[in-house]
Amino acid sequence: MDRFSVDEVSRHCTVDDAWVIAGGLVYDVSTFLDAHPGGITITREYLGKDISSVISTNQIHKHSDNALEILEHYRIGCIGSDREECCVLQYTWRGDFAVYDFFLFHL
């Protein structure tokens, strides 16, 4: 799994080059933006940022299990450096909140 810094992800903040962080994992959602039910208008402000709180609460709306599974198709790596561990995200819904469990490992 490739590793990226938060700073590197933040430079991918345009609709043509759109990365996001969720649960310590990095996703390239550039090709998904047009298909997002909320459209580019809603997603634009989150490009290059950590969207963990957005997708795990009702901040905008509850994201379904299906939405989170779709996100996994766009995973390109994780946040970390050569000396740090990467994490794998596992989530479960508890009421209106997604509860994240992180599993750390060296690659």
RAJOGI-V732883 format. One record per backbone hydrogen bond with DSSP energy under -0.5 kcal/mol. CO is the residue of the C=O (numbers start at 0). NH is the residue of the N-H. If there is no record, write none. Layout:
CO;NH
CO;NH
This chain:
1;77
3;79
4;8
5;9
6;10
7;10
8;11
10;12
11;18
13;16
16;13
16;18
17;28
17;29
18;47
19;26
20;50
21;24
23;78
24;21
25;75
25;76
26;19
26;28
28;31
28;32
31;34
31;35
32;35
35;38
37;41
38;42
39;43
42;45
42;46
43;46
45;48
48;20
48;50
50;54
51;55
52;56
55;97
63;67
64;68
65;69
66;70
67;71
68;72
69;72
70;73
71;74
73;27
75;1
76;25
77;3
80;83
85;104
87;102
89;100
91;98
93;96
96;93
96;98
97;99
98;91
100;89
101;103
102;87
104;85
